[in-house]
Amino acid sequence: MKALLKRIIFVSAAVLFFTCSEVSAADISGSGILTSRMQAAMQRGDFRQAIAAGVAAESHLAEKGPLEDRITVLLRLSSCYQSLGHYRRALDGLKKALQLTGEPGGNPLRPSVLCALGNAYMLVEQLEEAGNLLKQAHALSIGEGDVNASASALNYLGNLNVLRKMYGDALVAYTDSLSLAKEAGNQKLTAGLFANTARAMALNGRPEEAGRYLGLAFQAYHELGDSHEKAYGFINIGQNYRTAGISTGKPLFREEAIRSFVEAAAVAERVDDRLSISYAAGYLGQLKEDDCLYDDALRFTRRALIAAQSAGAPESLYLWQWQLGRLLKAQGNPEGALLAYKGGVYTLQSIRQEFSGDCKIYNQLSFQNVIEPVYLGLVELLLRQADLSEAKDNKPLTEAYLIEAVRNIELLKTAELQDYFQNTCVTAVKTTVERQDITIRNTLTVYFIPQPDHLDIVLGSPAGIKKIRVNVDRTTLTREIREFRLLLEKRTSREYLPYAQRLYDWLVRPFERELSSQEIDTIVFVPDGPLRTIPFSALHDGRTFLINRFAVAITPGMSLTDSRGVKREKVGLLLTGLSESVQGFPALPYVPLEMKTIRQLYDSKLFLNSQFRIPLVRKELEVSPYSIVHIASHGEFSNNAAETYLLTWDERLTMDQLEQLIRISRFRKTPVELLTLSACQSAAGNDRAALGLAGLSVKAGARSALATLWYINDQASSDLVSEFYRQLSDPLVGKAKALQQAQLTLQKDSRYQHPCYWAPFLLVGNWR
């Protein structure tokens, strides 16, 4: 699901929408009945039918049609695929089209193809590649005197600058593009550019000027012939009016927004565009919701639902199911709201299955604003129903609601990781979480669900499942977490301690009775958002740290974790790492000692310094089974998975490459049980980077991972990791227990008593 279509890009006020002109601003037309059917379907927004006709047309043209017509069909196919969110298919088609254009200057359609390809790369957030292609398109179009293609390239470059938050540069590009579009008489592109300019101005803090340009966009679209694109343009204008008004904190542009959506609906009715009708009606309902006119909002929302169902458009349908849930909840109808939210989540799950062949399924902003809240809204309603059942002393029903809430949290956790790693292949180990998955002997499973005004904690223990409410609001909790994390890294100060104690009071003390009464020795946390950025081991009860009493592990989700215990017999260990300074990174002089200590405990193969190269490691993993892979090298987890890496001798190992290496052993008798990264880090306050760290073992295909939240003293890291392996060499000691003992051992060293040294080590995934 990430970049859920062009549709979702304009769904919320926080998200960008870029109006695209036709596949190319150049006058390129197809031929034959199939291409005519394709164009007609695109005109009414029926992209699935357009694709069916386009695929047949492209196949026919590949055999005996004009090359230009085939390229045109490929361009239009890519536009349809993008509209349905199938970005990989769009990219594949555009790459094929680019090959067909031959060398620069050899085909007049090449600038248009470069434009479309640059736009496609923008949608999958590969901005550098997008910029290079769009600059090529602009330069080539100028050289060939193609004014339309030059205007399109500048429009897309403006969009790229908006994505980079370079609003001044974006406005310069839009102004230049607008001048060329007018010169060429390209009315569609002119209309889109007015809207894009308005959007950039609103984002740049100039809402009144944005309103003026939206008025120009409205007039420009009004003069165009009826089509899906025209309806879509009015929808875009309406959403931009709403966004500009919200940014002022005043009720500005409400009537203009309503007028735009009404006009969109009228155009869509005339061309039988059910999809645009659903968006126009749905956004009218959203405006009424803003004004608390719930009866009117329900009327428009139900119309949007019917239109989305008629169009067979789940990407639109779930939005109005979610909106219906919000409205019914506001009207005091929790049962109806619950059904609506369940429908929204069900639809989102069906979309995820449809997109299983595509890498890009959401974009980051759309996920945070119009996907995550659907899951969380359902969870909140289920927890409320659990409270009502508990008040009636109905324990079975209470637990049933809690189990259902946990299952939906797990669906969200899986979706989050797919969003971060840009890959639907990051899938759950279990299709659903059952009671026994979170009620494990000697283990307490802890889910945190921050709400605006309180914190919900759901516990799974041998005694069953229960919920605890903690009176701390999300803003206060997040502020304390941020300060705690920053102060933990100040190794010469104990300023962290008050924060460690307050966080303990909120996050652990509420369930101390469960810890003491059920012989719990391990706590498995399933953290959310900012909570992923801190080590729970360093929370303090006023006398001692949590790690002094319990082994601690984290998991991105119990459905994503194989929690079964595995009998460890002969352990093979692949050791890799760097001790020398390479690629501008400092040396890690204690790595050789770390390796030497580990090799005394296990059968192992060592790839150090110049031997630590990806091809050599891949070859070794192909021929020899290893249950532990250890990487002692610099690494950094970024908020973008594509920028997350581990350093090798001569390059940077990406998460995709790491996955390919580890999954070599996936179907062997002894797959990789543990992946250790002993010198990685993620930035303080970066929740998405911490999400990547939490999902490391899932992505790589290992059952568990040992990694660090921040980079620490090389010698301290070496000492702790060596002790961890020493503890783990006892087959009766689980991984969480081994880490606990290693952390306690480091605490006893007067040099490393501060949690800065021992706390950043996290065990992720299977803890046994």
Summary of the structure (lengths in Angstrom):
residues: 768
radius of gyration: 28.0
end to end distance: 32.8
largest distance: 81.5
contacts: 2862
relative contact order: 0.06
helix: 61%
strand: 10%
